[in-house]
Amino acid sequence: MTEMAILFDSSRCTGCRGCQVACKCWNDLPSEPTVNWDGKFTHPADLNSCTRLIMTFEDFEDEKSQKRVGWAFGRRACQHCTNAGCVNMCPAGALYKDEETGMVTYDQDKCIGCQNCSAACPYDVPRYEDRGGKTVINKCSGCVDRIAQGMMPACVTTCQPGALQFGTRKYPDKRMHPFNDISFDYILDQATKKLPGYMLCHERLLFLQEHDDSSGSDYMRTLRCYLDNHCNVVQTARELFIHRSTLLYRLEKIKEILESDLSSPDEILYLMLSFRFIDLENEEENRSGSSQPEKHR
C-alpha cells in the first residue's frame, strides 16, 4: 500500500474557500444558507453531512498590519490517519483504508449507524446523514475515485496558491520526523518553489538524456549508477551486469557529452542533485497524468 496524504500549508493559504467549493462540486453536495454565527467568517460553523471540508477563519490583533487585524486560516477535514482509530473501531467494516492510496474511505451500504467512528476520531471529523430512514456516515473520502483516474483530489486541484499539496508520505510508520530524516527533501522542495526542476539541472545532463532518447544508449542510467557507487568502477560494472571495459567505454562517451572529466566534487554533487530534480519532475508528471513536456528536451 502506498500511503498518500494531503498537506495543508497555512502560510500559503489566502482563505479563498476554493477547496471547499471544489469539494462540494465534485461530490454533488448542496450549498447552505450563509449565517454569520457569532461574528465569525467560517461557514458553515462545523462539518456536516453537506460539507466535508471547511476553511476556518480566526482574527487576531496584528500590530504590524495597517488595519491592526490579522487572519489565521485553518482547514477542517479528514486527516486520513495512517493508523486510523475510526477504521479500527468500525464493527461493520464500513470504514477502511484504500489499498492503492491508504486514504480512509467508506462504504455507506455497510454502515450500521453506530457512530463508534465519531468517538474514536481525535479530530471529530465523521458526520452522518439520513439515507432512507437509516443513519450512515458521510465524510471526506480522499477523492479515491479521482486518484484512481490519475487525478489529484478536487480540493488540491483548485488551490491556486499551492497551500494544498498531494503526494506520498515520506515515512508513514513514524509518528515523528527528525529534520535530518527529511532535510534533503526539504532542500529540494525549497529549490523548486520558484523554478521547475529541469531548469535547475546540469545543462549537459539534459544533453545526455537527449542522446539516450535519440540513439537508444543507456548513458543516464550508467552515470547515475556510477555516481551512486561513489565512482567505483568495479562495483558499478557489477551492479549493471556489464564488463568493466564496457563501462569504461561508456564513461568516456559520457565525459565527452558532459564536457567534464568527472573529477570535481562540486560537479559530482551537482549531477547527483540534477538526477533528483529530474525524479521530482517525473513524479509531478505522473501525478498530473501528463506526458513528458518538450521543454525537458
Secondary structure as GFF3:
##gff-version 3
##sequence-region A 1 297
A	DSSP	beta_strand	4	8	.	.	.	ID=ss1
A	DSSP	alpha_helix	18	27	.	.	.	ID=ss2
A	DSSP	three_ten_helix	37	39	.	.	.	ID=ss3
A	DSSP	beta_strand	54	61	.	.	.	ID=ss4
A	DSSP	beta_strand	69	76	.	.	.	ID=ss5
A	DSSP	alpha_helix	85	89	.	.	.	ID=ss6
A	DSSP	beta_strand	95	97	.	.	.	ID=ss7
A	DSSP	beta_strand	104	106	.	.	.	ID=ss8
A	DSSP	alpha_helix	116	120	.	.	.	ID=ss9
A	DSSP	beta_strand	127	131	.	.	.	ID=ss10
A	DSSP	beta_strand	134	138	.	.	.	ID=ss11
A	DSSP	alpha_helix	144	148	.	.	.	ID=ss12
A	DSSP	alpha_helix	154	158	.	.	.	ID=ss13
A	DSSP	beta_strand	164	168	.	.	.	ID=ss14
A	DSSP	alpha_helix	179	191	.	.	.	ID=ss15
A	DSSP	alpha_helix	197	200	.	.	.	ID=ss16
A	DSSP	alpha_helix	203	215	.	.	.	ID=ss17
A	DSSP	alpha_helix	219	228	.	.	.	ID=ss18
A	DSSP	alpha_helix	233	240	.	.	.	ID=ss19
A	DSSP	alpha_helix	244	258	.	.	.	ID=ss20
A	DSSP	alpha_helix	265	288	.	.	.	ID=ss21
A	DSSP	three_ten_helix	294	296	.	.	.	ID=ss22
###
